[in-house]
Amino acid sequence: MFQPNLLREEAPVFLVEGTFDALSAEELGFQATALNGSGNREKAAAILRQQGKTSHVLLLPDNDQAGEAWASALKEEFPDIFRCPPLPAGKDLNELLVLDRERAAAFLQECRTAWEKSLPPPYETFSAAGQLTAFRQYVQDQAARPALETGFPQLDSALDGGLYDGLYVLGAISSLGKTAFCMQLADQLAKQGRDVLIFTLEMTAYELMARSISRETFQLDDSKGRRYAKTVRGVLDGKRRRNDTERELAHLELAEAQYAGYAGHLWFREGDHETGLDFISREVARHIAETKNRPVVLIDYLQIIAPVDVHFTDKQNLDRIVCALKKLSRTHSLTILAISSFNRENYNVEATMAAFKESGGIDYSADVLLGLQARGAGSRSFNIEEEKRKDPRELELKILKNRSAALGKPIPFRYYPAFSCFEEG
């Protein structure tokens, strides 16, 4: 081998195949050692085994099958070794130097820079003192990103200003209005110019769009009895419009125009029981890459996301899904709002953290846990079916957990189910 002693030092060193390749690297200002033939791979491996440290080695094989073979074998045995990208031209480094000296120097520097970025940070950076600079920068960054107002003033106040980065989970019993509530919140964020990426795993995008337009017809209608408001079916069924008056048609057209004004910030991804975490992660990354905006992510709903492993129990799968969503929110600095179902045992009782279905991971991993319930839930005379028949329904939103603020009192809402509309108070 050529200059094998360099493998025993801690300074970065390129490991190449031929002596002239090593000399080419040295001529350009970089340390290098050479196998002097791919057959000497085992000699290099023996030195690295004895050394016990390999993160300082940068593999740069020739552009041929032999080079690929010895480099892959070393990388497999020593995962900490850095593998350089393929040479941009020529069979080996010496040939690249002869062809274009400046290009060869730039390529080695790019490899060195990429290697430096791949190294783990020094251990002392994990101390609080080592992170103070990053902490101050984080505080400055947060000042430029105020809390997102939900459009519900009492809820914003209870959440200490609105929505922040993190995982929010809203739970409720079946058919109480949790999807309608979250979609109204999404629309109110979109009206402020905030992108919302919606993963709808149960309903179609058209159904959700129709709900929003129905709500617009309801909120725009100031006539007695709101006679011009359209239900979701009234919005979706084109045949019904044949019998509408000009006033009714104009009202619907105005509602659609209102919706069009913010619909550009609503992005739907339809899915089903086969839709998993990989799809969600890819689509979030794609949205950020293509729009340059970090969206609020809405997932409807948790229990439909495909299992992480078919051999796990429902609880194990849901625990891992919730943990992965929490990690996704941290990786991209996102607000993620996920809808969850409740246990059937909790249909007539007050919402608590114990009501979240099949998982201890939801209440542990979520930053904020919300429970939507009918007003009076848990009292002796309470009957959920009677409460569902009311119009409007009298509901409450309870903050069951909030890592960064007090829980406060339940927030009262009136819910008009025919028009998917929530009003505080």
MIDREN-966502 format. One line per 10 residues: number of its first residue (from 1); their letters; for each residue z, y, x of N, C-alpha, C. Coordinates in steps of 0.2 Angstrom, whole numbers, plus 2048, in hexadecimal, padded with zeros to 3 digits. Example, Ala and Ser with C-alpha at 12.3 -4.5 7.8 and 13.67 -1.06 7.14 Angstrom:
1> as> 827,7E4,842,827,7EA,83E,827,7F0,842; 823,7F5,840,824,7FB,844,827,800,840
END
This chain:
1> mfqpnllree> 800,7FA,804,800,800,800,800,806,804; 7FE,80C,801,7FE,812,805,804,817,803; 808,818,807,80E,81D,806,812,81A,800; 814,813,801,818,810,7FC,81F,813,7FB; 821,816,801,828,819,801,829,81F,7FC; 823,822,7F9,824,827,7F4,826,825,7EE; 825,81E,7EC,828,81B,7E6,82F,81B,7E6; 833,81B,7EC,83A,81A,7ED,83D,821,7EC; 839,827,7EC,83C,82D,7EC,83C,82F,7E4; 840,835,7E3,840,837,7DC,83B,83C,7DA
11> apvflvegtf> 837,83F,7DF,832,844,7DE,82C,841,7DA; 829,845,7D6,823,842,7D2,81E,840,7D7; 81B,83A,7D5,815,837,7DA,810,834,7D5; 80A,835,7D7,804,831,7D4,803,82B,7D7; 803,825,7D3,801,81F,7D5,7FA,81D,7D4; 7F6,81D,7D9,7EF,81C,7D8,7ED,815,7DB; 7E6,814,7DB,7E4,80D,7DD,7E2,80D,7E5; 7DE,812,7E7,7DB,812,7EE,7DE,818,7F2; 7DE,817,7F9,7E1,81B,7FD,7DD,822,7FD; 7D7,822,7FC,7D3,828,7FC,7D5,82C,7F5
21> dalsaeelgf> 7D7,829,7F0,7D9,82C,7EA,7E0,82F,7EB; 7E4,82C,7EF,7EB,82F,7F1,7EA,835,7F5; 7E5,835,7FA,7E4,83A,7FE,7E1,840,7FB; 7DD,83F,7F6,7DA,844,7F1,7E0,848,7EE; 7E4,844,7EB,7EA,847,7E8,7EE,84B,7ED; 7EF,849,7F3,7F3,84C,7F8,7EF,853,7FA; 7E9,852,7FA,7E5,858,7FC,7E6,85E,7F7; 7E7,85C,7F1,7E7,861,7EB,7EF,863,7EA; 7F3,860,7EE,7FA,863,7EE,7FF,85E,7EA; 7FD,858,7E9,801,853,7E5,803,84D,7E9
31> qatalngsgn> 809,84B,7E9,80B,845,7EC,808,83F,7E9; 805,83A,7ED,802,834,7EA,803,82E,7EE; 804,828,7EB,804,822,7EF,7FE,81D,7EC; 7FC,819,7F0,7F6,814,7EE,7F8,80D,7EE; 7F5,809,7EA,7F6,802,7EA,7F2,7FF,7F0; 7EC,802,7F1,7E7,7FF,7F6,7E5,7F9,7F3; 7E3,7F9,7ED,7E0,7F4,7E9,7E4,7F2,7E3; 7E1,7F0,7DE,7E5,7EF,7D8,7E9,7E8,7D9; 7E8,7E4,7DE,7EB,7DE,7DF,7F2,7DF,7E1; 7F4,7E5,7E4,7FA,7E7,7E6,7FF,7EA,7E1
41> rekaaailrq> 7FD,7E9,7DA,802,7EB,7D5,809,7E8,7D6; 809,7E2,7D7,810,7DF,7D8,814,7E2,7DD; 811,7E4,7E3,815,7E7,7E8,818,7EE,7E5; 814,7F2,7E2,816,7F8,7DF,81C,7F6,7DA; 81B,7F1,7D6,820,7EF,7D1,827,7ED,7D4; 826,7EA,7DA,82C,7E7,7DD,830,7ED,7E0; 82D,7F2,7E2,830,7F9,7E5,834,7FC,7DF; 830,7FD,7D9,833,800,7D3,839,7FC,7D0; 838,7F6,7D1,83E,7F2,7CE,844,7F3,7D3; 843,7F3,7D9,849,7F5,7DE,84B,7FC,7DD
51> qgktshvlll> 847,800,7DC,849,807,7DB,84D,809,7D5; 84B,805,7CF,84E,806,7C9,84C,80C,7C5; 849,811,7C8,846,817,7C4,83F,817,7C5; 83C,818,7BF,834,819,7BF,832,81F,7BC; 836,823,7B9,833,829,7B5,830,82E,7B9; 830,82D,7C0,82D,832,7C4,826,830,7C6; 824,82A,7C4,81D,828,7C6,818,829,7C0; 812,82C,7C3,80C,82E,7BE,807,829,7C0; 805,824,7BB,800,820,7BC,7F9,823,7BB; 7F5,822,7C0,7EE,825,7C0,7E9,820,7C2
61> pdndqageaw> 7E7,81B,7BE,7E3,815,7C0,7DB,818,7C0; 7D7,813,7C4,7D0,815,7C3,7CD,814,7BC; 7C7,817,7BB,7C4,816,7B4,7C0,80F,7B4; 7C4,80A,7B4,7C0,803,7B4,7C5,7FE,7B1; 7C3,7F8,7B0,7C7,7F3,7AD,7CD,7F1,7B2; 7CC,7F1,7B8,7D1,7EF,7BD,7D7,7F4,7BD; 7D5,7FA,7BD,7DA,800,7BC,7DE,7FF,7B6; 7DA,7FE,7B0,7DE,7FE,7AA,7E3,7F8,7AA; 7E1,7F2,7AD,7E5,7EC,7AE,7EC,7EE,7B1; 7EB,7F0,7B8,7F1,7F1,7BB,7F6,7F7,7B9
71> asalkeefpd> 7F3,7FC,7B6,7F7,801,7B3,7FA,7FF,7AD; 7F7,7FB,7A9,7FA,7F9,7A2,800,7F4,7A4; 7FF,7F0,7A9,804,7EB,7AB,80A,7EF,7AD; 809,7F4,7B1,80F,7F8,7B4,812,7FC,7AE; 80E,7FF,7AA,811,802,7A4,815,7FE,79F; 813,7F8,79F,816,7F3,79A,81D,7F1,79D; 81D,7F0,7A4,823,7EE,7A7,828,7F4,7A8; 825,7FA,7A9,829,800,7AA,827,805,7A5; 82A,805,79F,828,80A,79A,829,811,79C; 82E,813,7A0,82F,81A,7A2,82A,81D,7A7
81> ifrcpplpag> 825,819,7A9,820,81B,7AD,81B,81F,7A9; 819,825,7AC,814,829,7A8,80D,827,7A9; 809,826,7A4,802,824,7A4,7FE,82A,7A3; 7FA,82C,7A9,7F6,832,7A8,7F0,830,7A4; 7ED,835,7A1,7E7,834,79D,7E1,832,7A1; 7DC,82F,79F,7D6,82D,7A3,7D3,833,7A7; 7D0,832,7AC,7CD,837,7B0,7C7,83A,7AC; 7C6,840,7AD,7C1,844,7A9,7BA,842,7AB; 7B9,840,7B2,7B3,83E,7B4,7B4,83A,7BB; 7AF,836,7BC,7AF,832,7C2,7B3,82C,7C1
91> kdlnellvld> 7B2,827,7C6,7B5,821,7C6,7BC,821,7C8; 7BE,825,7CD,7C5,826,7CF,7C6,82D,7D1; 7CC,82F,7D3,7CE,835,7D5,7CA,838,7DA; 7C9,834,7E0,7C5,837,7E5,7BE,839,7E3; 7BB,835,7DF,7B4,837,7DC,7B4,83D,7D8; 7BA,83E,7D4,7BA,844,7D0,7BB,84A,7D5; 7BF,849,7DA,7C0,84F,7DF,7B9,851,7E2; 7B5,84C,7E4,7AE,84D,7E7,7AA,851,7E2; 7AA,84F,7DB,7A6,852,7D6,7A8,859,7D5; 7AE,85A,7D4,7B1,860,7D2,7B8,861,7D4
101> reraaaflqe> 7B9,865,7D9,7C0,866,7DC,7C4,869,7D7; 7C2,86F,7D4,7C6,872,7D0,7C8,86E,7CA; 7C4,86A,7C7,7C5,866,7C1,7CA,861,7C3; 7CA,85E,7C9,7CE,859,7CB,7D5,85C,7CC; 7D6,862,7CF,7DC,865,7D0,7E0,867,7C9; 7DB,869,7C4,7DE,86B,7BD,7E0,865,7BA; 7DC,85F,7BB,7DE,859,7B7,7E5,857,7BA; 7E6,857,7C0,7ED,854,7C3,7F2,859,7C1; 7F1,85F,7C0,7F6,864,7BE,7F8,863,7B6; 7F3,861,7B2,7F4,85F,7AB,7F8,859,7AB
111> crtawekslp> 7F6,854,7AF,7FA,84E,7AF,802,84F,7B1; 803,854,7B6,809,855,7B8,80D,859,7B2; 80A,85E,7AF,80D,861,7A9,80F,85D,7A4; 80A,858,7A2,80B,854,79C,811,84F,79E; 812,84D,7A5,817,849,7A7,81E,84D,7A6; 81E,853,7A8,824,857,7A8,826,857,7A0; 822,858,79C,823,859,795,826,853,792; 824,84D,795,826,846,792,82D,844,794; 830,848,799,836,846,79C,83C,848,797; 841,844,796,847,846,792,84A,84C,795
121> ppyetfsaag> 84D,850,791,851,856,794,857,854,798; 859,858,79D,85F,856,7A1,865,855,79C; 86A,851,79E,86F,84F,799,874,855,798; 874,85A,79C,879,860,79B,876,864,795; 86F,864,794,86D,868,78E,86F,866,788; 873,860,787,875,85D,781,87C,860,77F; 87F,864,784,886,867,783,884,86D,77F; 88A,86F,77B,889,875,777,887,87B,77C; 88A,87C,782,888,881,786,880,881,788; 87E,87B,789,877,87A,78B,872,87B,785
131> qltafrqyvq> 875,87C,77F,871,87D,779,872,884,776; 876,888,779,877,88F,777,870,893,776; 86C,893,77B,866,897,77B,862,894,775; 861,88E,774,85D,88B,76F,860,88D,768; 867,88D,768,86B,88F,762,869,896,760; 869,89B,765,868,8A2,763,861,8A3,761; 85C,89F,764,855,89F,761,855,89D,75A; 858,897,759,858,895,752,85B,89A,74D; 860,89D,74F,863,8A3,74A,85E,8A8,749; 85A,8AA,74E,855,8AF,74D,84F,8AC,749
141> dqaarpalet> 84D,8A6,74A,848,8A3,746,84A,8A3,73F; 850,8A1,73D,853,8A1,736,853,8A8,733; 854,8AD,737,854,8B4,734,84D,8B6,732; 848,8B3,735,841,8B4,733,83F,8AF,72D; 843,8AB,72B,842,8A6,726,847,8A6,721; 848,8AB,71C,84D,8AB,718,84D,8A5,713; 852,8A4,70F,853,89F,70A,84D,8A0,705; 84B,89A,702,845,89B,6FD,849,89B,6F6; 847,8A1,6F3,84A,8A2,6EC,846,89D,6E7; 84B,89A,6E3,848,894,6DF,845,897,6D8
151> gfpqldsald> 847,89E,6D7,845,8A1,6D1,84A,8A0,6CB; 84F,89D,6CD,855,89C,6C9,85B,8A0,6CC; 85D,8A6,6CA,862,8AA,6CE,868,8A7,6CF; 86B,8A4,6C9,872,8A0,6CA,871,89A,6CF; 86C,897,6CF,86B,891,6D4,86B,894,6DB; 867,899,6DC,867,89C,6E3,86D,89E,6E5; 871,8A1,6E1,878,8A4,6E2,87C,89E,6E4; 87C,898,6E0,880,892,6E2,87E,88F,6E8; 878,890,6EA,875,88D,6F0,876,891,6F6; 879,897,6F5,87A,89C,6FB,874,89F,6FD
161> gglydglyvl> 870,8A1,6F8,86A,8A4,6F9,863,8A1,6F7; 863,89A,6F6,85D,897,6F5,85D,890,6F9; 857,88E,6FA,855,888,6FD,854,889,705; 857,885,709,856,885,710,853,87F,712; 852,87E,719,84F,878,71C,854,873,71A; 852,86D,719,856,867,718,854,863,712; 858,85E,710,856,859,70B,85A,85A,705; 857,85C,6FF,85A,85D,6F9,858,857,6F4; 85D,854,6F1,85C,84F,6EC,85F,851,6E5; 85A,851,6E0,85C,852,6D9,85C,84C,6D6
171> gaisslgkta> 862,84A,6D2,862,844,6CE,864,845,6C7; 861,841,6C3,863,842,6BC,861,83B,6B8; 863,83A,6B2,861,834,6AE,85A,835,6AC; 857,82F,6AA,850,82F,6A8,84F,834,6A2; 849,837,6A3,846,83C,69E,84B,842,69C; 84F,844,6A0,853,84A,69F,850,850,6A1; 84B,850,6A6,847,856,6A7,847,857,6AF; 849,852,6B3,849,854,6BA,842,855,6BD; 83D,852,6BB,836,854,6BE,834,85B,6BB; 836,85C,6B5,834,863,6B2,837,868,6B6
181> fcmqladqla> 83E,867,6B8,842,86C,6BB,83F,86D,6C2; 83D,868,6C6,83B,868,6CD,834,86C,6CD; 830,86A,6C8,829,86D,6C8,82A,874,6C6; 82E,876,6C2,82F,87E,6C0,831,881,6C7; 836,87E,6CA,838,881,6D1,832,881,6D6; 82E,87C,6D6,828,87C,6DA,824,882,6D8; 822,883,6D2,81E,888,6D0,821,88F,6D2; 828,890,6D1,82B,896,6D2,82B,898,6DA; 82B,893,6DE,82A,893,6E5,822,895,6E7; 81E,892,6E3,817,894,6E4,815,89B,6E2
191> kqgrdvlift> 818,89D,6DD,817,8A4,6DB,819,8A9,6E1; 81E,8A7,6E5,820,8AB,6EB,81B,8AA,6F1; 816,8A6,6F0,811,8A5,6F6,814,89F,6FA; 818,89B,6F8,81B,896,6FC,817,88F,6FA; 814,88C,6FF,811,885,6FE,816,880,6FC; 814,87C,6F7,818,876,6F5,813,870,6F5; 815,86B,6F9,811,865,6F9,815,860,6F5; 812,85E,6EF,815,85A,6EA,812,852,6EA; 817,84E,6EC,815,847,6EB,817,844,6E5; 812,843,6E0,814,841,6DA,812,839,6D9
201> lemtayelma> 817,835,6D9,816,82E,6D9,816,82A,6D3; 818,82E,6CD,818,82C,6C7,813,82F,6C2; 813,835,6C2,80E,839,6BE,808,83B,6C1; 803,83D,6BE,7FD,83F,6C1,7FD,847,6C2; 7F9,849,6C7,7F9,850,6C8,7F7,854,6C2; 7F2,852,6BE,7F0,855,6B8,7F6,856,6B3; 7FA,851,6B2,800,851,6AE,805,857,6B0; 806,857,6B6,80A,85C,6B9,807,863,6B8; 801,864,6BA,7FE,86A,6B9,7FE,86D,6B1; 7FD,868,6AD,7FD,869,6A6,804,86C,6A4
211> rsisretfql> 80A,869,6A7,810,86B,6A5,811,872,6A7; 80F,874,6AD,810,87B,6B0,80C,880,6AB; 806,87E,6A9,802,882,6A4,806,883,69E; 808,87D,69B,80C,87D,695,812,882,696; 816,882,69B,81B,886,69C,819,88E,69C; 813,88F,69F,811,896,69F,80F,898,698; 80C,894,694,80B,896,68D,811,897,689; 817,894,68B,81D,895,688,820,89B,68A; 820,89D,691,823,8A3,693,81F,8A9,692; 819,8A8,691,815,8AE,68F,815,8B0,687
221> ddskgrryak> 817,8AB,683,817,8AC,67C,81D,8B0,67A; 81C,8B6,677,821,8BA,675,821,8BA,66D; 81D,8B6,66A,81D,8B6,663,823,8B3,660; 824,8B4,65A,82A,8B1,656,828,8A9,656; 82D,8A5,659,82D,89E,659,828,89C,65E; 825,8A0,662,821,89E,668,81B,89A,665; 818,89C,660,813,898,65D,80D,897,661; 80C,89B,666,806,89A,66A,807,895,670; 80D,893,671,80F,88F,677,80C,888,676; 809,885,67B,806,87E,67B,80A,879,67E
231> tvrgvldgkr> 80B,873,67B,80E,86E,67F,809,86B,684; 80C,866,688,808,863,68D,802,860,68A; 803,85C,684,7FD,859,681,7F8,85E,67E; 7FB,864,67C,7F6,869,67A,7F2,86C,67F; 7F5,86C,685,7F1,86E,68B,7EC,869,68D; 7EE,863,68D,7E9,85E,690,7E4,85C,68B; 7E5,85C,685,7E0,859,680,7DB,85E,67E; 7D5,85E,681,7D0,863,67F,7CE,863,678; 7CE,85E,674,7CC,85D,66D,7D0,862,669; 7D7,863,66B,7DB,867,667,7D9,86E,667
241> rrndterela> 7D5,870,66C,7D4,877,66D,7CE,879,668; 7CB,875,665,7C6,876,660,7C8,87A,65A; 7CF,878,658,7D2,87B,652,7D6,881,654; 7D6,883,65A,7DA,889,65C,7D7,88F,65A; 7DB,894,659,7D9,89B,657,7D7,89F,65E; 7D3,8A4,65D,7D2,8A8,663,7D8,8AA,667; 7DD,8AC,663,7E3,8AE,666,7E6,8A9,66A; 7E6,8A3,667,7E9,89D,66A,7E5,89B,671; 7DF,89B,670,7DB,89A,676,7DC,89F,67C; 7DC,8A6,679,7DD,8AB,67E,7E4,8AA,682
251> hlelaeaqya> 7E9,8A8,67E,7F0,8A7,681,7F0,8A1,686; 7EC,89C,684,7EC,896,689,7E8,898,68F; 7E3,89C,68E,7DF,89F,694,7E3,8A3,699; 7E7,8A7,696,7EB,8AC,699,7F1,8A7,69D; 7F3,8A2,69A,7F8,89E,69E,7F5,89A,6A4; 7EF,898,6A3,7EB,895,6A8,7EA,89A,6AE; 7E8,8A0,6AC,7E7,8A5,6B1,7ED,8A6,6B5; 7F3,8A6,6B2,7F9,8A7,6B5,7FB,8A2,6BA; 7F9,89C,6B8,7FA,896,6BC,7F5,896,6C2; 7EF,898,6C1,7EA,898,6C6,7ED,89D,6CC
261> gyaghlwfre> 7F1,8A2,6CA,7F3,8A7,6CF,7F7,8A4,6D4; 7FB,89F,6D3,7FF,89C,6D8,7FD,895,6D9; 7F8,892,6D6,7F7,88B,6D7,7F4,889,6DE; 7F2,88E,6E1,7EF,88D,6E8,7F5,88B,6ED; 7FB,88C,6EB,801,88A,6EF,804,883,6ED; 801,880,6E8,803,879,6E6,7FE,874,6E8; 801,86F,6EC,7FD,86A,6EF,7FF,863,6EC; 7FB,85F,6E9,7FD,859,6E6,7FA,853,6EA; 7FF,84E,6EB,7FD,848,6EE,7FF,842,6E9; 7FA,83F,6E5,7FC,83A,6E1,7FE,833,6E4
271> gdhetgldfi> 802,82F,6E2,804,829,6E5,806,824,6E0; 809,81E,6E2,80C,819,6DE,811,815,6E2; 812,80F,6DF,818,80B,6E2,816,809,6E9; 80F,80A,6EB,80D,808,6F2,80D,80E,6F7; 80F,814,6F4,80F,81A,6F9,816,819,6FD; 815,81A,703,81B,819,708,81C,81F,70C; 821,81F,710,823,824,714,81E,826,719; 81A,822,71C,814,823,720,80F,828,71D; 80D,827,717,809,82B,713,80C,832,712; 812,833,710,815,839,710,816,83D,716
281> srevarhiae> 818,83A,71B,818,83D,722,811,83F,724; 80C,83B,723,805,83D,725,803,843,722; 804,843,71B,802,849,717,805,84F,718; 80C,84F,71A,810,855,71C,80D,858,722; 80C,853,727,809,856,72E,802,859,72D; 7FE,855,728,7F7,858,727,7F7,85F,724; 7FC,860,71F,7FC,866,71C,7FE,86C,721; 803,86A,725,805,86F,72A,7FF,871,72F; 7FC,86C,731,7F6,86C,736,7F0,870,733; 7EF,86F,72C,7E9,872,729,7EA,879,726
291> tknrpvvlid> 7F0,87A,724,7F2,881,721,7F6,885,725; 7F9,882,72A,7FD,886,72F,804,889,72B; 805,885,725,80B,887,721,80F,881,721; 816,882,721,81B,87D,720,81C,87D,719; 81B,878,715,81C,878,70E,823,875,70C; 825,877,706,82A,874,703,828,86D,700; 82B,868,701,829,861,6FF,82D,85F,6F9; 829,85D,6F4,82C,85A,6EE,82A,853,6ED; 82F,84F,6EC,82D,847,6EB,830,845,6E5; 82B,842,6E0,82D,840,6DA,82B,839,6D9
301> ylqiiapvdv> 82F,834,6DA,836,835,6DC,838,82F,6E1; 83E,82F,6E4,840,82B,6E9,840,824,6E8; 842,821,6E2,842,81A,6E1,83B,817,6E0; 836,81B,6E0,82F,818,6E0,82C,818,6E7; 82E,81B,6EC,82B,81B,6F3,82B,813,6F5; 826,811,6F8,825,80A,6FA,82B,808,6FF; 82D,802,6FE,832,7FF,703,830,800,70A; 835,801,70E,834,802,715,833,7FA,718; 837,7F6,715,836,7EF,717,837,7EA,711; 833,7E6,70F,833,7E2,709,839,7DD,709
311> hftdkqnldr> 83C,7DC,70F,841,7D7,710,848,7DB,70F; 848,7E2,70F,84E,7E5,70D,850,7E5,706; 856,7E7,705,858,7E8,6FE,856,7EF,6FC; 856,7F0,6F5,855,7F7,6F2,859,7FC,6F6; 85F,7FA,6F6,864,7FF,6FA,862,801,701; 861,7FB,705,85F,7FC,70C,858,800,70C; 853,7FF,708,84D,803,708,84E,80A,707; 852,80B,701,853,812,6FF,857,816,704; 85C,813,708,860,816,70D,85B,818,713; 857,814,714,852,816,71A,84D,81B,718
321> ivcalkklsr> 84B,81B,712,846,820,70F,84A,827,70F; 850,827,70D,853,82E,70D,854,830,714; 856,82C,718,857,82E,71F,851,830,723; 84B,82D,721,845,82F,724,843,836,721; 844,837,71B,842,83E,718,847,843,71B; 84D,842,71C,851,846,720,84E,848,727; 84C,843,72A,849,844,731,843,848,730; 83F,847,72B,839,84A,72A,83A,852,729; 83F,853,725,841,85A,724,843,85E,72B; 847,85A,72F,849,85D,736,843,85E,73A
331> thsltilais> 83F,859,73A,839,859,73F,835,85F,73E; 833,860,738,82E,866,736,832,86C,733; 839,86C,733,83C,872,730,83A,873,729; 83B,86E,725,839,86E,71E,83E,86E,719; 83D,871,713,841,870,70D,83E,86A,709; 841,865,709,83F,85F,705,843,85E,6FF; 840,85E,6F9,844,85D,6F3,841,856,6F0; 846,851,6EF,844,84B,6ED,848,849,6E6; 845,846,6E1,847,845,6DB,84A,83D,6DB; 850,83C,6D8,853,836,6D8,855,834,6D1
341> sfnrenynve> 855,82D,6CF,857,82B,6C9,85F,82A,6CA; 862,829,6C4,869,828,6C4,86A,820,6C1; 870,81E,6C3,872,817,6C0,872,817,6B9; 871,812,6B5,871,812,6AE,879,813,6AC; 87D,810,6B0,884,811,6AE,887,818,6AE; 882,81D,6B0,885,824,6B0,881,828,6AB; 87E,825,6A6,87A,829,6A1,87E,82D,69D; 885,82B,69B,889,82F,697,88F,832,69A; 88F,832,6A1,895,834,6A4,892,83A,6A8; 897,83E,6AB,895,844,6AF,892,842,6B5
351> atmaafkesg> 88D,846,6B8,88A,845,6BE,88E,845,6C4; 88E,840,6C8,892,840,6CE,88E,83D,6D4; 890,83D,6DA,88C,83A,6DF,88B,832,6DE; 890,82F,6DB,88F,828,6DA,88A,826,6D5; 887,82B,6D2,881,829,6CD,87B,828,6D0; 87A,82A,6D7,874,829,6DA,872,822,6DB; 86C,820,6D9,86A,819,6D8,86A,815,6DF; 86D,80F,6DF,86C,80A,6E4,86C,80C,6EB; 870,812,6ED,870,814,6F3,877,818,6F5; 879,816,6FB,87F,81B,6FE,87B,820,702
361> gidysadvll> 875,81F,704,872,823,709,870,82A,706; 86F,82A,6FF,86D,831,6FC,873,836,6FD; 879,834,6FB,87E,839,6FC,880,83A,703; 87F,835,708,881,837,70F,87B,83B,712; 875,83A,711,870,83D,715,86D,844,712; 86E,845,70B,86B,84B,708,870,851,70A; 86D,856,70C,870,85C,70D,873,85F,707; 86F,85F,702,872,862,6FB,870,85C,6F6; 875,85B,6F2,874,856,6EC,875,859,6E6; 871,859,6E1,871,85C,6DB,871,857,6D5
371> glqargagsr> 874,858,6D0,874,854,6CA,873,858,6C4; 86E,856,6C0,86C,859,6BA,86F,855,6B4; 873,858,6B0,876,854,6AA,876,858,6A4; 877,855,69E,878,858,698,87F,85B,698; 87F,861,695,886,865,694,88A,860,690; 890,860,693,895,85C,68F,895,854,691; 891,853,696,891,84C,698,898,849,69A; 89A,843,698,8A1,841,69A,8A6,842,695; 8A5,846,690,8AA,847,68A,8AA,841,685; 8AF,840,681,8AF,83A,67D,8AA,83A,678
381> sfnieeekrk> 8A8,840,675,8A3,840,670,89C,841,672; 89B,841,679,894,842,67C,890,83C,67A; 88A,83D,678,884,838,677,87E,83B,67A; 87B,837,67F,876,83A,683,86F,83A,67F; 86F,835,67A,869,835,676,869,83B,671; 86E,83D,66F,86F,843,66A,86D,84A,66E; 870,84A,675,86E,850,679,867,850,67A; 864,84B,67B,85C,84B,67D,858,84D,677; 85B,84C,671,857,84F,66B,858,856,66A; 85C,859,66D,85D,861,66C,857,864,66F
391> dprelelkil> 855,86A,66C,850,86E,66E,852,876,66D; 854,879,673,854,877,67A,85A,873,67B; 859,86F,680,85F,86B,683,863,86F,687; 86A,86E,686,86F,871,68A,871,86D,690; 86E,86F,696,86F,86B,69C,874,86F,6A1; 876,86C,6A6,87A,86F,6AC,877,86C,6B2; 877,870,6B7,875,86E,6BE,87B,86E,6C2; 87D,868,6C5,883,868,6C9,881,867,6D0; 885,86B,6D5,884,86A,6DC,889,865,6DE; 887,85F,6DF,88C,85A,6E1,88E,85A,6E8
401> knrsaalgkp> 889,85D,6EC,88A,85D,6F4,886,862,6F7; 889,866,6FB,886,86B,6FF,889,86C,705; 885,86A,70B,888,86A,711,88A,872,714; 887,877,711,888,87D,713,88B,882,70F; 88D,880,709,890,885,704,895,881,6FF; 898,885,6FC,89D,883,6F7,899,880,6F1; 89C,87B,6ED,898,878,6E8,898,87C,6E1; 89D,880,6E0,89D,885,6DA,89D,881,6D3; 89C,885,6CE,89C,882,6C7,895,880,6C5; 894,87B,6C0,88E,879,6BE,88A,87F,6BB
411> ipfryypafs> 883,87F,6BC,87F,885,6BA,87B,883,6B3; 87C,887,6AE,87A,885,6A7,872,887,6A7; 86F,882,6A4,868,883,6A2,866,881,69B; 861,884,698,85E,882,692,857,87F,694; 856,879,691,84F,876,693,84B,875,68D; 845,877,68D,840,876,687,83C,871,689; 83D,86B,687,839,865,689,832,865,687; 830,868,681,829,868,67F,825,86C,684; 828,871,687,824,875,68C,826,875,693; 82A,870,695,82C,86F,69C,82F,876,69F
421> cfeeg> 834,879,69B,836,880,69D,83E,880,69D; 840,882,6A3,847,883,6A4,849,88A,6A4; 84F,88C,6A1,851,893,6A1,859,893,6A3; 85B,897,6A8,862,897,6A9,866,89A,6A4; 86C,898,6A3,870,89B,69E,873,896,699
END
